[in-house]
Amino acid sequence: MKRRGFMVLAAALMASACASAPEAPRQSFTSDRISVVTRGSGPDVIFIPGLSSHRDLWAETADALDDRYTVHLVQLNGFGGFPAAGNAEGPVAAPVAEEIARYIAEQGLERPAVIGHSMGGTMGMMLAARHPNSVGKLMVVDMIPWMGAMFGPPGATAESVRPVADQVRAGMMAAPADQTSVAEAAIATMIRTESARAQHVEYSRLSDRATSANAFHELIVTDLRPELANITAPTTVLFVIPPNAPITPEQYEGYVRISYATLPNARIVKVDDAWHFIMIDQRERFIRDVEAFLAE
């Protein structure tokens, strides 16, 4: 009886110790394509910035969330002043999406929410379509599944616009070394809030030219529409009407919605009074949308 009593006590103590043991620390993650800064505690949310952008794009959103969520801020090498390393040559978006999938697996994240802006939205779609069990929910911020449609006539295909993509990449590579004026002109059509433009012009200027050129080429020739049906995660798409669209606002909205036709359960939301960088132009609205998306 004494021995049985000791065994019961030992088992109880072991069970208690296991129940109260702290969660095992996440392993360090090394990659030549991305780095990740983590802050806060709670359910996991991964933020992916876009072409030639810096993870600080998400700073104010992270500030609003990190008391309730663990925020993972991804940075692509080659953008925003970070050395190009593994992104110096070849495609960028698809390999980075695979690295984020590896990050999720190695860190033991349980179906995190993924939020991507622009090219980050493309990578979010790649991740959710190609690793559907790795993503709990997906938010795409102002990106369509195939950007190449804007570079060809109706009925164009990824292959038919490849010569245009080749020309765009060649032009980017051959441009003068100082691209500040080009970046200023581009950002002026993407951020309505004038006071916020200078910082993002600088991030663009500091980005590796080959990395940006290859990534832009990849976006033009990558049509994700056939893969959208593989996405099982609840998906929200935020979009804006760009100020320089060559079609009417109604036509542009219609195209965005039809682009996601093979993802019938996606929630498609137009954001007014904002341009491409919604999280800057409509900061409070964007944070509310993210919080509602995460709470669903």
N, C-alpha and C positions, 0 to 999 in steps of 0.2 A: 504493500500500500504506500509505503514511504517513497519507493522508487517511482510508482505510478504518479504520485503527487508531484514529485520533482519534475517528471517528464511533462506533465500538464503545465506546470509553472514555466518551464523552459520554453515550451511551445508558445505560451501566451506572451512571454517576453520577446521572443523572436518575431511574432506577428506584430507586436506593438512597435518594435524597432523598425520593421519593414514599412509599416504604415506611416511612421513619422520621419523616415529617412528623407533628406532633401533630394530633389530631382538631380540626376546626374548632370554635371556640367556639359554643355555642348562642346564638341571638339572644335579645334581651330580649323579653319578652312582656307586652303591656299589655291589660287588659280592664277593663270597668266592672262586671263580675259576679264575677270571681274574682281572687285573687292566689295565687302559688305560691312556696313556699320550697323550695330544692333543697339536699341535702346528701349527702355520701358519693360513692362511685364504684362502678361495676359495672352489672349489668343494672338496667333502670329499673322502679321500683315507684311507682305513684300511689296516695295515700291520700286518701279523700274523707270528711269528717265529716258528721254528720247535722244535723237541724233544730236551729237555735239553738245550735249547737256551735262550738267553736274547734279549729283544727288541732292545738293542743297536746294534744288527746286522744290523738294518736299518738306523743307524745314518747318514751315508754319503748320502744315498739316500734321507732321509728326508731333509738334508741340501740343497740338490739340488732342492727340490720341494716346501718347505714351504713358498716361496714368492708368489706362485700361487695357492697352494692347502692347504686345512686343512688336516693335516696328523694325523691319529689316530694310535698310536703304542701300540699294545696289548702285555701284558705280562701274560703268564700262571703261576699261582701259582704252586710252586713245582719245577720250573726250574730256573736255573741261580742264585740261592741263595735266591729266594723268598720262604717264608713258604708255605707248601703244602696246608694247609687249606682244602677247599672243594675238592681238587684233591688228597687227601691223600689215598683214597681207590676207587677201581672200575675203570670203563672206564673214559677216559679223553677227547679224541677228540670230541666225539658226544655231551657230555654235554657242553663243551666249545663252540662248534658251536652254540648251542642253546643260550648260554649266549651272544654271539656276536650278534645273531639275536635280542635278547632282548635289547642289547645296541643300535642297529640301531633304533629300534622302540621307545625306551624311549628318545633317543636324537633327534628324529625327523629327522634323516638323510634321504635324498632323493636319494635312489638307489645308494649308494656309490660304488666306485671301490674297489675291495678286492684283495689283493696280499698276497699269502701265500707261505712260503718256506718249503719244505719237509713235515713234519706232518702238518704244517700250510697250505700247499696246500691241504692236505686231508680235513682239517676243512673248507677251502674255498669251496671245492667241495660239502661238506655236506651242507654248508650254502646255496649255490646257487641252489642245487638240492631240498632241503627241504623247502626253503623260496625263491622261484624264484623271487618274487616281491620285495625282499629286496636288491638285488644285481644288480647294473647297468652294471658292467663288471667284469671279473674274470681273474687273472693271477696266474697260478700255476708254481712255480719255482722248477723244478727237483723233481717231484713226479708223480707216476703212480696211477691209481685208485684202484689197489689192489696189495699191496706189498707182500702179502702172496704167490703170484705166484713164488717168488724167493725161497720159502721154501718147495716146493713140486714138483713132477714130472708133465709133461704135462697132462692136464686134471684135475689137483687138484682143489679142491673146498675149500671154507672158512672152512667148517666143517672138511674136510679131513686133513687140516693142523693144526687144533686146538691142537692136541697132541704135535706137534712141538712147537707151540706158548706157550703151558703150560711149556714145558721143557726150552725154552728160558727164560721165566719169572722166573722160579724157579732158573735157573743158575744165573741170574742177582741178585736175592735176596740173594743167598747163597755166593756170591763172597766176598772176603776180603774187609774190610772197606775202605782201601785206594785203590781207583780205578784209580789213576793218570796214571799209566802205560797203563792201558786198554784204557783210554780216549785218551792218546797220540797216541797210535797205531791207534785208530779209526779216530781221526782228521787228522792224517797224510795221510789218504786215501781220505779225504773229502776236504781239503784245500791245493791247490798247493803252495800258498804263505806262505813260512815257517815262516816269521816274524809275521804272523797273527795267527798262531796256538795256541800259549801259552794262549792267552786270552780266546779262546773258549774251550780249555782243562779245564781251571779254571771254566768256566760256567758249564761245564758238571760235574766236580767234586763237585760243590756246589749244584747240583740238587738233589732233594729228590729221594732216590733209588726206593721206592715203586711207586712213581708217574711215574718215567721213565719206570720201568718194566711193569706196568699196561698199560701205553700208547703204549709201543712197542708191547705188546701182542695184544692190540686192533687193531693196524695197520695190523698185520699179518692176523687177522681173519675178517677184514672188507673189503668186496668187493663192491666197489662203481660203478662198471661198469653198473649194471642194472639201476642205478639211474641217470646216465649221461644224458639220454634223457630228464629228467625233467629240465635240466639247459637251461634257455632261454637267459642268459646273454652272450654277445660276450666273447669268452674265448681264451686266449693265453697261451700256455704251452711252457716254456723254459726247455730244458733238456741237459744233458751232457753225454758223454760216460765215465763211471767210470773207474779208472785205474785198478781195480781188477775184472772186469767183467769176468765171466767164459765162456762167449761166444764172438764171434767176434763183432767188432763195428757195422758191417752191420746187424747182427742178433739182437743186442741190440736195434739199432735204429728202426728196423722193429717191435720189440715187443712194444716199446713205442708207436709207431704210431697206431698199431692195438689195443692197450689198450684203445685208445680213439675213437674207431670205432663208438660207439653209440653216439658220440658227433661230428657229421659230419662237422659242421661249425667251429670247433676249429682250431686255427692256431698253428701248432706244429713247434717249431723252435729249431734246434740244435745249441748249443753254443760251439765253439771250444776253446781250450787252457784254459779250466776251469774244475774244479771238482765240487763237490756237492754245495759248497758255491759260486755260480756264482757271487753274489754281491761283493765278496772279490777278487776273482781271475780275474774277468773281470769288475772292478768297472765302468769304463767309458762306456763300451759297455752296461752294465746292466742299467745304468741310462738312456742312450739313448733309450734302449728298453722300459723302463718304461714310459718315456716321450712320446714316439710314441704311446704306448698302451693307455695312458690316453688321448691323443689328438684325437684318432679315434672317 
